[in-house]
Amino acid sequence: MTRLSVNVNKVALLRNSRNLGIPSVLRAATLALDAGAHGITVHPRPDARHIRPDDVHQLASLLRGRPDAEFNIEGNPFEPPLMALAQAVRPQQCTLVPDTPGAFTSDHGWDLARDGVRLQPVVAALKALGIRVSLFMDADPATMAAAAATGADRVELYTEPYAAAFGTADEQAMIARYAAASRSAQAAGLGVNAGHDLNRDNLPRFLGAVSGIAEVSIGHALVADALESGLTETVREYLRVMGERK
């Protein structure tokens, strides 16, 4: 079964709008895990507009007491604070994302013709710490061999284009591209994750058509749904729909 990692960035964003410490990122992560989530994802950025370094340390402490759950830290390895945090807390997985410091959100995968060689020592350093490495990639089957050549263990397919095409005339062609990218990644020896703009509606069809997805990371939609249904029930609902392969 595909594993669900809950991204708690948006909980931190809301907390940071006041100086009251609520909502608690640690409490949100605890509720998600208690409801059945398989892991927690954070994406600390240089401006600390949501997740802060102390959140990463507190979440790492929480997850050390939950050996069946995984901690996934995302970010650009060439910008602070990703590498320092990874070295300090040793998460199970680091997802390397080519964000610029002021990026509104992640919006493209790595250009490995430009950055592949540069990534190789970064990947090696993380793997030497015992950390699984995933590269954030566009759904281009032709690039998966280059992703494997960096030494990465997995790719995370950037799914916003699929989400934008969902329910339109372009959906079938788009999902076929993701299915081909997943097959190409697996043929190159890579595991496959997916994330960005996945939600309760588009997730079952994606998982039904794209084989081999090990993990999905979901934050914005899940937190938005939790405002209406509560975090515990929302995580349970996502787990339920993940079993509905359409």
N, C-alpha and C positions, 0 to 999 in steps of 0.2 A: 504493500500500500504506500502511496505517496505520503510523505511526512509533511506536516504543517508547522512552519516556523512563523511565529507572530512577531511582526515588526512593531515595536513600541515607540517609535520616533514621535508619532503624533500625540501620544500621551505626554511626552516630555515637552512638546511644543506648547500644549495647553498649560502645563504646569509653569513654564517659563514666562507666561504672560502676567503672572503675579508673583509676589515673593512669599507665598504661603506654603509652598511645598506640596500642594495638591493640584491635580491628582498625583498620586505616588506611582512612579514608574515601577518601583520594586513590587508594590502591591498589584499593579496591573499584570506584571509578568507572573506573579504567583497565581493569580486567578486564572490566567490563560493556561498555565501548566496544569493546575488542578482540574481544569475542564477537559484536559486531554491533549493540548497542544504538545508537539514533539520537540519544540525548541523556541528560542527567542532570538530575534534579529535586531541589531541596532546599526545605525549608520551615523557615527559621529563625524561632524564636519568642522572645518577650521574655525568657523564663526560661532560654534557651540549654540546654534539657534534652537536646537532641540536636545539631543543627547549630549551630555557632558561627561568628561573623563570619570568623575566620581560615580556616575550612573553605571558606567562600564565595569568599574571595580565592584560595585555592589551587586550587579547582576551576575558577574563571574562568581562571586561568593555564593549567591543563591544557587546557581547551577552546579557548583561543585557538590552540593548536597543532593543533587538529582541526577544520578549517573546515567539515567536513560534519556535525559534531555540534552539537547545540543545548544551551544552558544555560537552564533554566527555574527561576526563583525564585518561590516561592509565599509568600503571607502577607497580613496585614491592613495596608493602606497607612496606616491611621490609628493604628497601634501601631508602636513600634520593633521591629526594626531595618530593615524592608523598604525603605523609600524611600532611606535612606542607602546601603544596600548596592547597590541598583539603580543609583543615581547613580554609585557608585564603580566598579562592574565592568561595567555595561552588558550584561546578559544578553540573549540573543535574545528571551526571553519573560518577562514577569511575569504570574503568575496571581494575581489579587486575590481574597482569601478573607475572609469576614466572621467570622473567629475572634475570640472574646474572649481576653484574655491567658492565662487559666488553662484554656483548652479542652483536653480530653483528646485530641481529634482533630477534624478538620473534620467537621461534622455537619449543615450546611444551606447553602443558597445565599443570595445577596443578596436582600434585600427592596428592590427598586428603587423602589417607591412611597415608601419612607422614605429610601433612600440614593442614589438615582439622580443627583440634582442634585449631591449632595456628591461623588460619584465623578467627575464630569465633569472638574474641573481636575486631578485626580490622573491620570486617563487621558491627558489632554492633555500633562501634564508628562512622563510616561513615554514617550509617542510622540515627543515633541520630542527625547528622547535616543536615538531610533532603536530603541526596544524595542517589540515586539509585546505587546499587552495582551489578556489573557483574563480573563473574569469567571467565578467559580465559581457555578454556577446549578443550582437544582432543575430537574427535567425537566418544566417547565410551558410548553407551547407558547405560551401567552398572554403570557408575559413576555419573549419574545425580541426583539420590536420595542423594548421599553424598554431592553434590554441594548445594542442597536445604537445607541440614542439617546445613550448615554454616550460614544460614540466608540470603544468597544472594538473590537478586531479579531476576537476569538473569544469563545466561551463554553466552559467546561469543565463538562460535565454531571456532577453528583454522583450516582455510581452505586451507593451503598450500598443504596438501596431495591430496585434491580434485583437486587443480589447476595443480599439477604435473601429475595427472592421466587423466586430461581432454584430450579428443581426442585419448586416447589409449584404449587397450582392457580391462584395469582395471577400466575404468570410471564408468560403470554401477554398479559394486560391491561397488565402493567407494561412489558413490552418494547414494546408498541404505543405507550405513552405516550412512551417515549424516542425511538422512531422519529419520532413526530409532533413532538417538541421539536426534533430535529435538522433536520427538514424546515423547521420554522418559523424556526429560526436561519439556515439557509442562504438562505431566502427574504428574510430581513432583511439579507442581505449579510455574515453572520458565518461564520467558520470554526468547526468544532466539535471539541473535545477531550473526553475522558472520563476519569474516575478516581475511585477509592475502592472498595476491596474487590473489585476485579477479580482473577481468578486463572486458572490454566490450564484449569479446568473451565468457568467461566461466560463466558470471553472469546470463544471462537469463536462461540457463539450470539449474543452481543451484537453482534459485528461483522458477522455475517451478516444480522441483522435491522435494524440501525440504520445507514443509509447515510451516507456522507460523513464518517466519523470520521477526522480528520487525525492525531490523536495520542492515545495512552493513556499515563497516568502510573501506574506500579505500583511499590509499595515493600514494604509489609508482607508480602504473600503471596509475593512474589518472594524476599525475603530469607529468609523461613521455608523455602521450598523449597531455597534455596541451602545451608542447614544440612545438608540430606540429600544433595544432588546436586552441590554446588559451584557457585560463582557463574557460571563460564564455561558449564557445561552447562545451568544453569537459564536463563540469558539466551537461549541457543540454542533451548531447548525452548519458551520463550514466543514467540520469533519464529516457530517452526514452527507452533504452534497458532494464531497470529494469521493464518496463511494458510489455516486450515481454517474457512471460513465455513459455519456450519450453519444 
